[in-house]
Amino acid sequence: MLQSFLKGNFEKKIESIKNNLFSFVFAFFGILLLALAIFSLIFNHKKQESSSIEIISGEKEATFSAILVHLSGAVEKPGLYQLTSSSRINDALIQAGGLALEADRDWFDKNINLAEIVKDGQKLYFPFKGENEDNGQTYILGENQAKINLNTANSSQLESLSGIGPATAQKIISFRQENGSFTKIEEIMDVSGIGEATFKEIKDLITVF
């Protein structure tokens, strides 16, 4: 009888150990899976952060790439200047030492937007006193002919273009007042009375900035 009691007690202990071992193994694998899930989330988050940093870095490189701008006329130090692509006319003027004493400041105040972003290869000419009346013009690098700036030209300057009479010149001025500045020269064809044929005749004589 004692032997039977001991045997039964032993079997119960074995069964208890088995149950505890199963619970332990189950808990161990549960913790392991949870740890793997947490590790995976942390790794993916860091990878996304790294990708975001690389994208931002690329944008900054694109934003601050170097450009060349030519300043001439009534500035203290005419010449070529290397600027960033986000630079403005004011930045270019500072590099050139500012306007010369002989500069036509009335023309400057009427025609130059110091907040305007400069473009690579752009040439900015600032007239001397008495050199020009209010002409709304600029010069482009590599060209000798002045181009009419559609965003600042008055009626008389616009009428100097082939196929543009007083009525059409006024339409151009009204168009930019109602719709804002032109962003590309092709937009002049949106003005009533100016078609493709007229545009082909004047496209090399006009600019926007």
C-alpha positions in Angstrom: 0.0 0.0 0.0 2.9 2.4 0.8 4.5 1.5 -2.5 1.3 2.3 -4.3 1.0 5.7 -2.4 4.6 6.6 -3.3 4.1 5.6 -6.9 1.0 7.7 -7.2 2.7 10.7 -5.5 5.7 10.4 -7.9 3.5 10.3 -10.9 1.7 13.4 -9.8 5.0 15.2 -9.4 6.2 14.1 -12.8 2.9 15.4 -14.3 3.2 18.7 -12.4 6.8 19.1 -13.7 5.6 18.4 -17.3 2.8 21.0 -17.0 5.2 23.6 -15.5 7.7 22.8 -18.2 5.1 23.3 -20.9 4.0 26.6 -19.4 7.6 27.7 -19.2 8.3 26.8 -22.8 5.1 28.5 -24.0 6.0 31.6 -22.0 9.6 31.6 -23.3 8.5 31.4 -27.0 5.9 34.1 -26.3 8.5 36.5 -24.9 10.8 35.6 -27.8 8.2 36.4 -30.4 7.3 39.7 -28.6 11.0 40.7 -28.5 11.4 40.0 -32.2 8.3 42.1 -33.0 9.6 45.0 -31.0 13.1 44.7 -32.6 11.5 44.7 -36.1 9.4 47.8 -35.3 12.5 49.7 -34.0 14.6 48.6 -37.0 11.9 49.7 -39.5 11.5 53.0 -37.7 15.2 53.8 -37.8 15.3 52.8 -41.5 12.5 55.2 -42.3 14.2 58.0 -40.3 17.4 57.4 -42.3 15.5 57.6 -45.6 13.9 60.8 -44.5 17.2 62.3 -43.6 18.7 61.3 -47.0 15.7 62.9 -48.9 16.0 66.2 -46.9 19.7 66.2 -47.5 19.1 65.8 -51.3 16.6 68.7 -51.3 19.1 70.9 -49.5 21.8 70.2 -52.0 19.3 71.0 -54.9 18.2 74.2 -53.1 21.7 75.5 -52.5 23.5 74.6 -55.7 25.8 77.2 -57.1 24.8 79.6 -59.9 26.6 82.4 -61.8 25.1 85.8 -62.2 26.6 88.8 -64.2 26.1 92.3 -62.8 27.1 95.2 -64.9 26.5 98.9 -65.4 26.2 101.3 -62.4 27.4 98.9 -59.6 30.5 99.3 -57.6 32.1 96.1 -58.6 30.7 94.8 -62.0 31.5 91.2 -62.8 30.6 87.5 -62.4 29.4 86.4 -59.0 28.8 82.9 -57.7 25.6 82.6 -55.6 23.3 80.0 -54.4 20.2 79.1 -56.4 18.0 80.6 -53.7 19.8 84.0 -53.8 17.9 87.2 -54.7 18.8 90.3 -56.5 19.5 92.0 -53.2 22.2 89.3 -52.5 23.7 89.8 -55.9 23.9 93.6 -55.4 25.6 93.1 -52.0 28.2 90.9 -53.6 28.8 93.7 -56.2 29.2 96.3 -53.6 25.8 97.9 -54.1 24.8 100.6 -56.6 27.3 103.2 -57.8 26.8 106.9 -57.0 26.1 107.5 -60.7 23.3 104.9 -60.8 19.8 105.9 -62.0 18.1 105.3 -58.7 14.7 106.4 -59.9 14.8 103.7 -62.6 16.1 101.2 -60.1 13.2 101.9 -57.6 10.6 101.6 -60.4 11.9 98.5 -62.1 13.9 96.3 -59.7 12.4 93.9 -57.2 15.1 93.2 -54.7 13.3 90.1 -53.4 13.3 88.5 -56.9 15.3 85.2 -57.1 18.1 85.3 -59.6 18.7 82.6 -62.2 21.8 80.9 -63.4 23.4 82.7 -66.3 21.3 85.8 -65.8 22.8 89.2 -66.6 21.5 92.3 -64.7 22.3 95.7 -66.1 21.8 98.8 -64.0 21.7 102.1 -66.0 23.6 105.2 -65.1 21.8 108.6 -64.6 20.5 109.9 -67.9 21.3 106.7 -69.7 17.8 105.4 -70.0 14.3 106.6 -69.4 12.0 104.1 -67.6 12.5 101.3 -70.0 11.8 98.1 -68.1 14.6 96.3 -69.8 17.4 93.9 -68.8 20.2 92.1 -70.7 20.7 88.4 -70.9 24.1 86.8 -70.7 25.5 86.2 -74.2 23.2 88.5 -76.0 23.7 92.1 -77.1 20.1 93.1 -77.6 18.0 94.4 -74.8 14.9 92.3 -74.1 11.6 93.8 -73.1 10.5 92.6 -69.6 6.8 91.8 -70.0 6.3 92.3 -66.3 7.6 95.8 -66.1 7.4 97.3 -69.6 5.1 100.3 -70.2 2.9 100.8 -73.2 5.5 102.6 -75.3 8.1 99.8 -74.8 5.6 97.2 -75.7 4.6 99.1 -78.8 8.2 98.9 -80.0 7.6 95.2 -80.6 6.6 94.0 -84.0 2.8 93.5 -84.3 2.0 95.2 -81.0 0.0 98.4 -81.3 -1.4 100.7 -78.6 -4.5 98.6 -78.0 -2.6 95.4 -77.7 0.0 96.9 -75.5 -2.8 98.0 -73.1 -4.3 94.5 -73.2 -0.9 93.1 -72.1 -0.7 95.6 -69.2 -4.3 94.9 -68.2 -3.7 91.1 -68.4 -0.8 91.2 -66.0 -2.7 93.5 -63.6 -5.6 91.0 -63.5 -3.7 87.7 -63.6 -0.3 88.6 -62.0 3.2 88.5 -63.5 4.0 86.4 -66.5 6.0 83.3 -65.6 7.1 82.5 -69.1 7.1 84.4 -72.4 4.7 81.9 -74.0 1.9 83.2 -71.7 1.7 86.4 -73.8 -0.3 84.3 -76.3 -3.0 84.2 -73.6 -3.6 87.9 -74.3 -6.4 88.5 -76.7 -5.1 89.5 -80.1 -1.6 87.9 -79.8 -1.4 84.6 -81.7 1.4 82.2 -82.6 2.6 84.2 -85.6 3.1 87.4 -83.6 4.8 85.4 -80.8 7.3 84.0 -83.3 8.2 87.5 -84.4 8.8 88.8 -80.9 9.9 85.8 -78.8 13.6 86.7 -79.1 12.9 90.3 -78.0 11.0 89.6 -74.8 11.7 88.1 -71.4 10.1 87.7 -68.0 11.7 88.0 -64.5 
